[in-house]
């Protein structure tokens, strides 16, 4: 698609590159596998898959009992990669996450015992339960895919993704995540309650057996090598210059908004562009349209901006400010 062409609409059918068509088919297979257990939550599933293909980390937020942990486990099971789970608690130490160096009496040498973070998909349950020192242990690994212990760097294997969950309602015994760590998450996804029809469907599906019985039916539909090829293929998605400018205008507006004390960083701009590419492939397109950008702007920005004290006192949600910013900027056509 040439830069001087008109932007196609979301409903317009166009031919997609063969490499990206294969990626779209694999994504559909992953969604179908997870749908064997999870009812609804289509938006959450697509954003989780987008995060995995983009190489980003996900902060999954919601009240207990809405399948946050289960969804993350099923995503890992549908992709043939290693999976580990870490339960964050107030007494958890950084070495419990990253690993530690121990002295081997037989060899009289120090050896490094890898922690559970050395995996491909790492689920961190209740990330805000651990103190800042333990949370800080994730900084390097989330950004650079390596852990430095006693001056030695240990490289992790790709793909690597952290899916962290937290309960936004419960505050007792929790520690607020610092802004520097929040900025390392590609998305903050807010999982909501199922609709009435979805809840009925859940009850019908599990009336004769527990969810554990259904989990065994989840098959790996994509290997690690295939996944790496899919991730590389995402770079083939075309983004017009007008849309690059559109992303920059949205992020710049967060820095000048009178409603915000802190705007988004350039990392947010890159996150929007990369995530929009993946959303385009999920929708069987090899080019980005404005709707893709608008769709990912909310989960990319909602944890990266800070409202002014006046807006917080008024009970304004960050999503409202983001919506006003999007509406105030002319959409490229």
Wavefront OBJ file of the C-alpha trace (Angstrom):
o trace
v 0.000 0.000 0.000
v 1.472 3.349 -1.060
v 1.580 6.284 1.356
v -0.549 8.454 -0.937
v -3.415 5.979 -1.042
v -6.612 6.455 0.928
v -6.824 4.493 4.180
v -9.153 1.451 3.811
v -11.954 0.963 6.303
v -12.189 -1.871 8.810
v -14.971 -3.555 6.803
v -13.211 -3.318 3.450
v -11.870 -6.699 2.245
v -8.320 -6.665 0.960
v -5.828 -9.384 0.209
v -3.369 -10.069 3.020
v 0.267 -11.160 2.642
v 0.602 -14.986 2.829
v 2.993 -14.821 5.807
v 0.556 -12.671 7.772
v -2.399 -14.821 6.764
v -0.665 -17.764 8.416
v -0.177 -15.686 11.564
v -3.879 -14.762 11.591
v -4.806 -18.447 11.259
v -2.549 -19.410 14.176
v -4.061 -16.664 16.322
v -7.541 -17.967 15.532
v -6.470 -21.472 16.544
v -5.140 -20.173 19.878
v -8.396 -18.316 20.535
v -10.442 -21.424 19.699
v -8.412 -23.561 22.097
v -8.816 -21.129 24.988
v -12.532 -20.755 24.190
v -12.961 -24.434 25.100
v -12.744 -23.322 28.743
v -13.089 -19.523 28.880
v -16.507 -18.102 28.012
v -16.516 -14.605 26.517
v -13.588 -12.252 27.261
v -12.801 -12.019 23.522
v -11.275 -8.568 23.919
v -9.012 -9.761 26.749
v -7.870 -12.799 24.769
v -6.978 -10.745 21.709
v -5.016 -8.252 23.787
v -3.155 -11.075 25.558
v -2.215 -12.629 22.218
v -1.255 -9.194 20.895
v 0.981 -8.703 23.909
v 2.689 -12.046 23.377
v 3.333 -11.387 19.676
v 4.448 -7.829 20.368
v 6.911 -8.956 23.008
v 5.176 -6.962 25.738
v 4.081 -7.664 29.287
v 0.514 -7.567 30.576
v -0.966 -6.281 33.826
v -4.278 -8.100 34.247
v -6.598 -6.358 36.666
v -9.905 -7.554 38.029
v -11.792 -8.803 41.067
v -11.177 -12.377 42.277
v -12.977 -15.226 40.536
v -13.143 -13.951 36.937
v -10.502 -16.377 35.594
v -7.479 -14.073 35.377
v -5.041 -16.819 36.391
v -6.835 -19.501 34.387
v -6.782 -17.413 31.210
v -3.021 -16.866 31.515
v -2.409 -20.593 32.112
v -4.485 -21.576 29.089
v -2.652 -19.101 26.863
v 0.638 -20.722 27.856
v -0.779 -24.193 27.275
v -1.991 -23.333 23.771
v 1.554 -22.236 22.850
v 4.272 -24.880 23.179
v 6.526 -22.904 25.537
v 7.629 -23.118 29.171
v 5.318 -21.708 31.816
v 5.903 -20.814 35.459
v 3.764 -19.256 38.148
v 4.954 -17.093 41.047
v 2.657 -16.207 43.927
v 3.772 -12.829 45.263
v 3.566 -12.488 49.058
v 4.830 -9.849 51.523
v 7.728 -12.078 52.615
v 8.901 -12.943 49.078
v 12.545 -12.081 48.470
v 14.069 -10.963 45.118
v 16.170 -14.145 44.986
v 12.955 -16.200 45.216
v 12.097 -14.736 41.803
v 15.419 -14.418 40.005
v 17.443 -17.221 41.572
v 20.536 -17.257 43.736
v 24.197 -18.226 43.747
v 25.039 -21.175 46.022
v 28.334 -22.812 46.990
v 28.756 -26.366 45.737
v 30.726 -28.335 48.342
v 31.606 -31.101 45.870
v 33.188 -28.830 43.271
v 34.169 -25.994 45.644
v 32.609 -23.567 43.171
v 29.690 -21.173 43.199
v 26.826 -22.132 40.884
v 23.738 -20.171 39.907
v 20.372 -21.765 40.609
v 17.819 -20.207 38.281
v 14.597 -18.879 39.723
v 11.069 -19.310 38.309
v 11.407 -16.140 36.225
v 13.572 -18.166 33.805
v 10.665 -19.320 31.674
v 8.791 -18.168 28.570
v 5.439 -17.137 30.007
v 5.651 -16.125 33.662
v 2.421 -15.636 35.593
v 2.815 -13.431 38.662
v -0.250 -13.678 40.847
v -1.077 -10.596 42.932
v 2.018 -8.635 41.976
v 1.072 -5.832 44.362
v 1.381 -8.190 47.364
v 5.193 -8.093 47.349
v 7.244 -5.124 48.638
v 9.062 -2.717 46.337
v 12.398 -4.535 46.662
v 10.953 -7.729 45.192
v 8.999 -5.868 42.520
v 12.216 -4.097 41.499
v 13.800 -7.491 40.781
v 11.596 -7.613 37.673
v 12.824 -4.308 36.210
v 15.841 -5.672 34.370
v 14.262 -8.891 33.186
v 11.131 -7.169 31.825
v 13.113 -4.598 29.880
v 16.323 -6.365 28.849
v 15.459 -10.086 29.056
v 18.369 -10.753 31.363
v 19.173 -11.091 35.061
v 22.429 -9.829 36.562
v 23.554 -11.733 39.653
v 26.948 -11.091 41.286
v 28.121 -9.211 38.199
v 27.200 -12.006 35.785
v 24.371 -11.558 33.261
v 22.082 -14.499 32.581
v 20.107 -14.224 29.328
v 16.523 -15.467 29.070
v 15.179 -17.271 26.019
v 12.459 -15.808 23.838
v 9.532 -15.613 23.771
v 9.356 -14.040 27.200
v 6.249 -12.495 28.674
v 5.176 -11.510 32.182
v 1.461 -11.660 32.922
v 0.859 -10.052 36.305
v -2.498 -10.012 38.070
v -3.763 -7.690 40.748
v -7.017 -7.051 42.569
v -7.927 -3.341 42.265
v -10.444 -3.464 45.107
v -8.463 -4.986 47.968
v -5.933 -2.554 49.461
v -4.965 -4.189 52.771
v -1.494 -5.743 52.650
v -0.708 -4.440 49.160
v 2.042 -2.222 47.777
v 1.435 0.302 45.010
v 3.379 -0.454 41.838
v 5.882 2.337 41.048
v 5.393 4.292 37.831
v 8.722 3.018 36.462
v 7.465 -0.554 36.690
v 4.000 0.224 35.346
v 5.638 1.775 32.275
v 7.240 -1.590 31.489
v 3.838 -3.199 30.959
v 2.567 -3.001 27.398
v -1.097 -3.182 28.447
v -3.113 -2.875 31.588
v -6.213 -4.930 30.851
v -9.241 -4.601 33.072
v -11.261 -7.827 33.146
v -14.909 -7.315 33.941
v -17.767 -9.546 35.012
v -19.383 -11.795 32.373
v -22.728 -10.794 30.913
v -25.914 -12.593 31.956
v -25.846 -14.784 28.839
v -22.151 -15.592 29.346
v -22.730 -16.514 32.982
v -25.518 -18.891 31.995
v -23.186 -20.413 29.417
v -20.492 -20.879 32.084
v -22.918 -22.685 34.357
v -24.182 -24.887 31.513
v -20.639 -25.777 30.439
v -19.436 -26.780 33.897
v -22.601 -28.223 35.420
v -21.308 -31.784 34.963
v -17.619 -31.262 35.711
v -14.988 -28.897 37.076
v -12.926 -26.596 34.922
v -9.877 -28.798 35.612
v -11.502 -31.542 33.521
v -11.826 -29.158 30.579
v -8.269 -27.817 30.882
v -6.777 -31.155 29.822
v -8.454 -30.735 26.420
v -6.368 -27.623 25.617
v -3.806 -28.500 22.950
v -0.643 -26.675 21.904
v -1.386 -25.331 18.442
v 1.865 -23.468 17.786
v 5.492 -24.402 18.487
v 8.168 -22.048 19.782
v 9.788 -21.929 16.321
v 6.457 -21.159 14.624
v 5.790 -18.497 17.206
v 9.139 -16.813 16.511
v 8.299 -16.789 12.796
v 4.895 -15.238 13.531
v 6.492 -12.558 15.685
v 8.918 -11.637 12.900
v 6.106 -11.543 10.345
v 4.323 -8.796 12.333
v 7.004 -6.384 11.101
v 5.570 -6.769 7.578
v 2.434 -4.863 8.600
v 2.361 -1.444 6.912
v 1.782 1.785 8.844
v 1.175 4.947 6.816
v 3.008 8.134 7.748
v -0.320 9.812 8.567
v -0.949 7.159 11.215
v 2.540 7.565 12.664
v 1.734 11.260 13.102
v -1.680 10.354 14.548
v -0.025 8.216 17.258
v 2.446 10.993 18.061
v -0.385 13.545 18.345
v -2.273 11.334 20.823
v 0.765 10.809 23.044
v 1.821 14.458 22.818
v -1.680 15.467 23.919
v -1.267 13.505 27.163
v 1.726 15.697 27.999
v -0.133 18.977 27.466
v -3.533 18.019 28.898
v -4.659 20.162 31.815
v -6.272 17.061 33.320
v -3.015 15.136 33.615
v -0.121 15.558 36.017
v 2.024 13.037 34.110
v 1.787 12.213 30.408
v 2.949 9.164 28.464
v 6.567 8.506 27.457
v 7.940 7.631 23.985
v 7.756 4.007 25.115
v 3.978 4.425 24.960
v 4.167 5.670 21.347
v 6.157 2.609 20.316
v 3.778 0.358 22.237
v 0.736 1.770 20.425
v 2.349 1.327 17.015
v 3.540 -2.236 17.651
v 0.290 -3.339 19.256
v -1.775 -1.792 16.451
v 0.191 -3.863 13.942
v -0.707 -7.070 15.770
v -4.370 -6.073 16.075
v -4.391 -5.508 12.304
v -3.151 -9.071 11.727
v -5.739 -10.454 14.163
v -8.331 -8.788 11.923
v -6.736 -10.327 8.792
v -5.130 -7.141 7.492
v -1.528 -6.361 6.609
v -1.935 -2.638 7.238
v -2.955 -0.523 10.218
v -6.093 1.618 10.250
v -7.066 4.340 12.781
v -9.463 1.964 14.547
v -6.540 -0.335 15.423
v -4.719 2.569 17.039
v -7.777 3.721 18.949
v -8.441 0.196 20.191
v -5.001 -0.244 21.768
v -4.640 3.327 23.032
v -6.747 2.686 26.147
v -4.870 -0.390 27.468
v -1.513 1.155 26.518
v -2.093 4.531 28.187
v -4.403 3.917 31.161
v -1.529 2.944 33.505
v 1.027 5.394 32.114
v -0.765 8.646 32.876
v -1.463 10.300 36.220
v -4.460 12.538 36.782
v -4.093 15.892 38.488
v -5.217 15.901 42.144
v -8.236 18.019 41.181
v -9.445 15.454 38.624
v -8.862 12.599 41.059
v -10.970 14.372 43.681
v -13.729 14.786 41.097
v -13.693 11.023 40.497
v -12.653 11.309 36.849
v -11.324 8.048 35.390
v -8.193 7.988 33.253
v -10.209 6.316 30.488
v -12.429 9.396 30.268
v -9.425 11.659 29.737
v -7.998 9.320 27.086
v -11.348 9.267 25.280
v -11.516 13.064 25.272
v -7.981 13.246 23.874
v -8.812 10.798 21.070
v -11.986 12.700 20.217
v -10.116 16.003 20.081
v -7.651 14.806 17.407
v -8.643 14.610 13.758
v -8.630 11.034 12.451
v -6.582 10.476 9.261
v -8.677 9.333 6.295
l 1 2 3 4 5 6 7 8 9 10 11 12 13 14 15 16 17 18 19 20 21 22 23 24 25 26 27 28 29 30 31 32 33 34 35 36 37 38 39 40 41 42 43 44 45 46 47 48 49 50 51 52 53 54 55 56 57 58 59 60 61 62 63 64 65 66 67 68 69 70 71 72 73 74 75 76 77 78 79 80 81 82 83 84 85 86 87 88 89 90 91 92 93 94 95 96 97 98 99 100 101 102 103 104 105 106 107 108 109 110 111 112 113 114 115 116 117 118 119 120 121 122 123 124 125 126 127 128 129 130 131 132 133 134 135 136 137 138 139 140 141 142 143 144 145 146 147 148 149 150 151 152 153 154 155 156 157 158 159 160 161 162 163 164 165 166 167 168 169 170 171 172 173 174 175 176 177 178 179 180 181 182 183 184 185 186 187 188 189 190 191 192 193 194 195 196 197 198 199 200 201 202 203 204 205 206 207 208 209 210 211 212 213 214 215 216 217 218 219 220 221 222 223 224 225 226 227 228 229 230 231 232 233 234 235 236 237 238 239 240 241 242 243 244 245 246 247 248 249 250 251 252 253 254 255 256 257 258 259 260 261 262 263 264 265 266 267 268 269 270 271 272 273 274 275 276 277 278 279 280 281 282 283 284 285 286 287 288 289 290 291 292 293 294 295 296 297 298 299 300 301 302 303 304 305 306 307 308 309 310 311 312 313 314 315 316 317 318 319 320 321 322 323 324 325 326 327 328 329 330 331 332 333
